[in-house]
């Protein structure tokens, strides 16, 4: 069964937002990495990948503007067993693909205007021992 495995927030202050979710709700940091035009900090509550995204100043990529200006829920991810098959289905239903050609995960604008993405099974999983070691040493995974 397909399931939601990831939720991403677009934020203005990555450090302050991280501290809030860690101190108030007990979320754990999994990793921080640079992807294209933004920094992604992955947190977890133990069940879902909860990502804070800070886009680079002046970024105007289609993806960075997909959910509008300023902080917001940026997108959520649905885990599927066959990304290509579901990409075809998404297109058949008239959805706009937002991701650049060849980029996976595939972000799209769903009916009603929200942004979602499809990801392969296993893309978002519980923290690995390596990630836990890096987190405890204060180093982040680029």
C-alpha positions in Angstrom: 0.0 0.0 0.0 1.2 3.5 -0.8 1.7 5.8 2.2 2.8 9.3 3.2 6.4 9.0 4.4 7.7 12.6 4.3 6.5 16.2 5.0 8.7 19.2 4.2 8.3 22.7 5.5 9.9 25.7 3.8 11.4 27.9 6.6 13.2 31.2 7.0 15.5 30.2 10.0 16.7 26.7 9.8 18.5 26.7 13.2 15.7 28.3 15.2 13.1 26.0 13.6 15.2 22.9 14.3 15.6 23.9 17.9 11.9 24.4 18.3 10.9 21.0 17.0 13.6 19.3 19.0 13.0 21.0 22.3 9.2 21.2 22.2 8.3 17.9 20.5 11.5 15.8 21.0 12.1 15.3 17.2 15.6 13.9 16.5 17.9 15.1 13.7 18.8 12.5 11.1 20.9 14.5 8.7 21.5 17.8 7.0 22.4 18.0 3.3 22.6 20.4 0.4 20.4 19.6 -2.6 20.4 21.8 -5.6 19.4 25.2 -4.4 18.6 24.5 -0.7 19.7 23.0 2.6 17.5 20.2 3.9 17.5 19.3 7.6 15.8 15.9 8.1 14.2 15.3 11.5 12.0 12.4 12.7 9.5 11.7 15.3 10.4 8.0 14.8 7.8 7.3 12.1 8.0 10.0 9.4 10.7 12.1 7.8 10.0 15.7 8.7 12.2 18.0 6.7 13.0 21.7 7.1 14.0 23.4 3.9 16.0 26.6 3.7 16.3 27.9 0.1 19.3 29.9 -0.9 18.8 33.7 -1.0 17.6 34.9 -4.4 16.6 31.4 -5.6 13.9 31.4 -8.3 13.8 27.8 -9.3 10.4 26.4 -10.2 10.6 24.0 -7.2 11.5 26.8 -4.7 8.5 28.9 -5.9 6.0 26.0 -6.2 4.3 26.6 -2.9 4.6 30.4 -3.0 6.8 32.9 -1.2 7.7 32.6 2.5 7.4 29.8 5.0 4.8 27.1 4.4 4.2 23.4 4.1 6.2 22.9 0.9 5.2 19.3 0.0 4.6 15.8 1.2 5.9 12.5 -0.3 4.0 9.4 -1.2 6.0 6.2 -1.3 5.3 4.1 -4.4 6.6 0.8 -5.7 7.1 2.0 -9.2 8.0 5.7 -9.7 7.8 5.5 -13.5 4.3 3.9 -13.5 3.0 6.6 -11.1 4.6 9.4 -13.0 2.6 8.2 -16.0 -0.6 8.1 -14.0 0.1 11.6 -12.6 0.5 13.0 -16.1 -2.7 11.1 -17.3 -4.6 13.0 -14.6 -3.4 16.4 -16.0 -1.0 17.1 -13.1 1.9 19.5 -13.7 5.3 17.9 -13.1 7.4 20.5 -11.2 10.7 18.6 -11.0 13.3 19.1 -13.7 13.3 16.2 -16.2 15.2 13.2 -14.8 15.1 14.4 -11.2 13.8 11.9 -8.7 11.8 12.2 -6.5 9.2 13.6 -8.8 7.4 16.7 -7.5 4.1 17.5 -9.0 1.1 19.9 -8.5 -1.9 17.8 -7.6 -5.5 18.7 -8.3 -6.5 21.5 -6.0 -3.0 23.1 -6.3 -1.0 21.3 -3.5 2.5 20.1 -4.2 3.4 16.5 -3.6 6.1 14.1 -4.7 6.5 10.4 -5.4 9.4 8.5 -4.0 10.6 4.9 -4.3 10.1 2.5 -1.4 12.8 3.0 1.2 13.8 6.6 0.3 12.7 7.7 3.8 13.6 5.2 6.5 14.5 5.2 10.2 18.0 6.6 11.0 20.9 4.2 10.2 23.7 3.5 12.7 26.0 5.7 10.5 23.6 8.6 10.6 23.3 8.2 14.4 27.1 8.2 14.8 27.4 11.4 12.7 24.6 13.1 14.6 26.1 12.3 17.9 29.6 13.5 16.8 28.1 16.8 15.6 28.9 16.2 12.0 26.2 16.3 9.3 26.0 14.3 6.2 26.4 16.5 3.1 
